[in-house]
Amino acid sequence: MPDLFSGVRVGIDVGGTKTHLRAARGGRVTADRIVTSEGWRPANAASAAAFLTDLIAASLPDVAVDAVAVGAHGCDSARACEALATELARRLPAAQCLVRNDAELLVPACGLTAGVGVVAGTGSVAVGRDSRDEPVFMGGWGWLIGDEGSAPGLLREAVRASMTARDRGEPPDLLATALMRSYGVAEVADLPEAMATEAGAVNWGRRAELVFDALHGGSALARAVVDDAADALVRLVTGMAGRDVDVDDVVVAGGVILNQSSLFDTFARKLRMIAPVSTVHRLTVDPVVGAVRLAERLAVG
């Protein structure tokens, strides 16, 4: 019988801005540390592995670990995950090592063994595994052309909706007015140039709250923007189903969808209409919990 209680299992969630390490032994947390992700370069497996092993050494000095599971931001393919896992195992020969995309931590963090993780925060993406246990990614194209339902995506589509309303000859509504005030411009037509001047996921994303403020104020344009964002997130899930991924359980995370009930509720309602077998779960724990659970499964086979 595998021993569930001996050995230290390490889970690491490497996000775009911060990295969270948690270690457990016999179900008891022995280390919990959050550091900046500065220096994280997932495209370079050797550099990324050094980042991880340095973090483990600093967090668990003189402690032997027997399993490490990593959710790695930027590891967006099976090949990238395998390359990093191989390099990590070379540096930690006594440990079993597993690397997955950071969005793949959501399902195990929720206590599930299968399902789809949907993130809508600074970006948006859906991740799952097909019947062959191969990773499947939908979305995650970036703030400039994709990431619908994310903070920058909402801002981009809010400006697009305001411009379209202008082309129809409609006066600026509450949403367009709020956008013009925020950017310090006098005309709706000036919004695209103002956006371009302050381009970037962070700069666009910090204005996403204007969409929800306008929605609560009765803006029809804002309502349409949120509806379209929910539709886009639903399409990520239905796209997963079309690629042989189990969508019975959908775990959502990310600052936008978890903190804006209007988006979450609209997404859950629309998904229920199209995929009534799917159950939507809000992630209520840190994603690193999923990494620790993966490490525990890895250790016991």
Salt bridges, closest charged atoms under 4 A:
ASP32 OD1 - HIS20 NE2 3.03
ASP32 OD2 - ARG22 NE 2.40
ASP66 OD1 - ARG9 NE 3.12
GLU87 OE2 - ARG90 NH2 2.61
GLU87 OE2 - ARG91 NE 3.30
ASP102 OD2 - HIS73 ND1 3.80
GLU104 OE1 - ARG129 NE 2.64
ASP130 OD2 - ARG132 NH2 3.24
ASP133 OD1 - ARG129 NH1 3.85
GLU157 OE2 - ARG156 NE 2.82
GLU157 OE1 - ARG160 NE 3.09
ASP167 OD1 - ARG166 NH1 3.46
GLU170 OE2 - ARG168 NE 2.75
GLU198 OE1 - ARG206 NH2 3.39
GLU198 OE1 - ARG207 NH1 3.12
ASP227 OD1 - ARG223 NH2 3.07
ASP231 OD1 - LYS270 NZ 3.13
ASP249 OD1 - HIS281 NE2 2.67
ASP286 OD2 - ARG22 NH2 3.59
